[in-house]
Amino acid sequence: MDTTTSRRVPLVMGIAVLVLLLDQATKFWAESALTGRAPIPVLGEFLQLRLLYNPGAAFSIGAGSTWIFTIVAAVAVVMLARYGMQPQTRLRAAALALMLGGATTHLLDRLFRPPGFARGHVVDFIDYNGWFVGNVADIALVCGAILLVLLSFTPTKQPAA
């Protein structure tokens, strides 16, 4: 199994940049199409489009501590980038890349969106039956984390000596 770093860097960077671009493009769309509108049903009330600005973490936890989430996101980006560049399987690199892209785009929201630097709110617009409202970055983060957990149950082959 080839786990060379040089072959993983384009994979990791490509997936992370794709997640970042998709997330930011969909947030731009959501702000232009959903501002001031009632929720738009996609699958009845189970899945709706509803524009929200989240100052906190998941489920708006810690809404008064946005700057802490900015620091956490910055640390996560550095750690995921570091681990993503290390030799590993393609699937593990892809999982880390999904998480890197999601963490990076959340960091950019925190840094550059209103109400100000390092206090920005994350744009959320996918409402899951009223349980929570998320975005493309959240989907990438969850999928990457699930993939890492699933990969932890698979045996790894050791390279021949």
C-alpha positions in Angstrom: 0.0 0.0 0.0 1.5 3.3 -1.1 1.3 5.9 1.7 3.8 8.4 0.5 3.4 12.0 1.6 3.9 13.4 -1.9 0.9 11.5 -3.2 -1.4 12.6 -0.3 -0.7 16.3 -0.4 -2.7 16.9 -3.6 -5.5 14.7 -2.4 -5.8 16.4 1.0 -5.4 19.9 -0.4 -7.8 19.2 -3.2 -10.6 17.8 -1.0 -10.1 20.5 1.6 -10.2 23.3 -1.0 -13.3 21.8 -2.6 -15.1 21.6 0.7 -14.1 25.3 1.4 -15.3 26.5 -2.0 -18.6 24.5 -1.8 -19.3 25.7 1.7 -18.6 29.4 1.0 -20.5 29.3 -2.3 -23.6 27.8 -0.7 -23.4 30.3 2.2 -23.2 33.1 -0.4 -26.3 31.6 -2.1 -28.1 31.2 1.2 -27.5 34.8 2.3 -28.7 36.1 -1.1 -31.8 33.8 -1.5 -33.0 33.2 2.1 -32.5 36.5 3.9 -35.9 37.7 5.2 -37.7 34.6 4.0 -39.7 32.0 5.8 -38.2 28.5 5.9 -38.4 26.7 2.5 -39.5 23.1 2.8 -37.2 20.6 0.9 -38.6 17.4 2.4 -41.6 18.8 4.2 -40.6 19.9 7.7 -38.0 17.2 7.9 -35.5 19.2 5.8 -35.8 22.9 5.3 -33.7 25.8 4.2 -33.6 28.5 6.9 -31.0 31.2 7.3 -29.4 31.5 10.7 -26.1 33.1 12.0 -24.5 30.9 14.7 -22.2 32.7 17.1 -21.5 29.4 19.0 -20.7 25.8 18.4 -23.1 23.0 17.5 -26.6 23.7 18.7 -25.4 27.3 19.4 -23.6 26.2 22.5 -21.4 28.9 23.9 -22.9 31.7 21.9 -21.2 34.3 24.1 -17.7 32.8 23.6 -17.2 33.1 19.9 -13.5 34.1 20.3 -12.8 30.7 22.0 -14.3 28.9 19.0 -12.0 30.9 16.7 -9.0 29.7 18.7 -10.3 26.1 18.7 -10.9 26.3 14.9 -7.4 27.6 14.3 -5.8 24.9 16.4 -7.9 22.3 14.6 -6.9 23.6 11.2 -3.2 23.4 12.1 -3.5 19.9 13.6 -5.6 18.5 10.7 -3.2 20.0 8.1 -0.3 18.5 9.9 -1.9 15.0 10.2 -3.3 15.2 6.7 0.2 15.6 5.2 1.7 12.6 7.0 2.0 9.2 5.2 -1.3 7.3 5.4 -3.9 5.5 3.4 -6.0 7.4 0.8 -9.2 6.9 2.8 -7.7 8.2 6.0 -6.2 11.2 4.1 -9.6 11.9 2.5 -11.3 11.8 5.9 -8.8 14.2 7.4 -9.2 16.4 4.3 -13.0 16.6 4.7 -12.4 17.7 8.3 -9.7 20.1 7.3 -11.9 21.8 4.7 -14.8 22.1 7.2 -12.6 23.5 10.0 -10.9 25.9 7.6 -14.2 27.4 6.3 -15.6 27.7 9.9 -12.4 29.5 10.9 -12.8 31.9 8.0 -16.3 32.6 9.0 -15.1 33.3 12.6 -12.4 35.6 11.4 -14.1 37.6 8.7 -17.8 37.6 9.1 -19.8 40.1 11.1 -19.9 41.2 13.9 -16.1 41.4 13.7 -12.7 39.8 13.5 -12.4 36.6 15.5 -16.1 37.0 16.6 -17.8 36.2 13.3 -20.9 34.1 13.2 -21.1 31.0 11.0 -23.8 31.0 8.4 -26.1 28.0 8.8 -29.0 27.2 6.5 -29.9 23.5 6.3 -32.5 22.8 9.0 -32.8 19.2 10.0 -36.4 18.9 11.3 -35.7 21.6 13.9 -33.1 19.5 15.7 -30.2 21.6 14.4 -29.3 23.9 11.5 -26.0 23.4 9.7 -24.1 23.9 6.4 -21.9 22.1 4.0 -18.8 22.4 6.3 -20.8 20.6 9.0 -21.6 17.8 6.6 -17.9 17.5 5.6 -16.8 17.5 9.3 -19.3 14.8 10.3 -18.6 12.6 7.3 -14.8 12.9 7.9 -15.2 12.0 11.5 -17.5 9.0 10.8 -15.0 7.8 8.2 -12.1 8.1 10.6 -14.1 6.1 13.2 -15.0 3.4 10.7 -11.4 3.2 9.5 -10.3 2.7 13.1 -12.0 -0.7 13.0 -10.2 -1.9 9.9 -6.9 -3.7 10.2 -3.9 -1.8 8.7 -1.3 -3.6 6.6 2.2 -3.0 7.6 4.6 -2.3 4.7 7.0 -5.0 3.8 10.4 -4.6 5.4 
